[in-house]
Amino acid sequence: MSGSATSPTLMTLVTYIYYLYAYSEYFSAAAALATLVAAIAAIVIIPYALLGLKRWVFRR
Protein backbone atom coordinates (compact mmCIF):
# COMPACT_ATOMS: atom_id res chain seq x y z
CA MET A 1 0.00 0.00 0.00
CA SER A 2 1.04 3.57 -0.37
CA GLY A 3 2.20 5.87 2.39
CA SER A 4 -0.68 8.31 2.05
CA ALA A 5 -4.14 8.47 0.57
CA THR A 6 -3.45 10.20 -2.75
CA SER A 7 -6.10 8.34 -4.70
CA PRO A 8 -9.83 8.77 -4.02
CA THR A 9 -10.11 4.99 -3.83
CA LEU A 10 -7.81 4.96 -0.78
CA MET A 11 -9.55 7.82 1.10
CA THR A 12 -12.38 7.76 3.54
CA LEU A 13 -15.48 9.79 2.71
CA VAL A 14 -14.45 12.55 5.14
CA THR A 15 -11.01 13.06 3.60
CA TYR A 16 -12.41 12.82 0.07
CA ILE A 17 -14.96 15.57 0.74
CA TYR A 18 -12.29 17.72 2.38
CA TYR A 19 -9.87 17.37 -0.54
CA LEU A 20 -12.66 17.87 -3.09
CA TYR A 21 -13.51 21.27 -1.67
CA ALA A 22 -10.02 22.22 -0.47
CA TYR A 23 -8.56 21.97 -3.97
CA SER A 24 -11.17 24.40 -5.20
CA GLU A 25 -10.23 26.73 -2.30
CA TYR A 26 -13.52 26.45 -0.41
CA PHE A 27 -11.72 25.66 2.84
CA SER A 28 -14.56 26.59 5.17
CA ALA A 29 -17.08 24.50 3.23
CA ALA A 30 -14.59 21.62 3.12
CA ALA A 31 -14.10 21.69 6.87
CA ALA A 32 -17.83 22.04 7.56
CA LEU A 33 -18.85 19.17 5.28
CA ALA A 34 -16.10 16.88 6.57
CA THR A 35 -17.17 17.62 10.15
CA LEU A 36 -20.82 17.05 9.27
CA VAL A 37 -20.11 13.66 7.68
CA ALA A 38 -17.96 12.62 10.65
CA ALA A 39 -20.69 13.69 13.10
CA ILE A 40 -23.40 11.80 11.22
CA ALA A 41 -21.19 8.71 11.13
CA ALA A 42 -20.55 8.99 14.87
CA ILE A 43 -24.27 9.41 15.60
CA VAL A 44 -25.00 6.23 13.67
CA ILE A 45 -22.02 4.08 14.72
CA ILE A 46 -21.61 4.83 18.44
CA PRO A 47 -25.09 3.71 19.60
CA TYR A 48 -24.85 0.58 17.46
CA ALA A 49 -21.42 -0.23 18.91
CA LEU A 50 -22.63 0.35 22.47
CA LEU A 51 -25.63 -1.89 21.88
CA GLY A 52 -23.37 -4.62 20.54
CA LEU A 53 -21.02 -4.32 23.51
CA LYS A 54 -23.93 -4.39 25.95
CA ARG A 55 -25.31 -7.54 24.35
CA TRP A 56 -21.86 -9.14 24.31
CA VAL A 57 -21.06 -8.34 27.96
CA PHE A 58 -24.49 -9.15 29.38
CA ARG A 59 -25.35 -12.22 27.33
CA ARG A 60 -27.32 -14.94 29.02
Beta strands, then each sheet from edge to edge (+ up, - down):
end
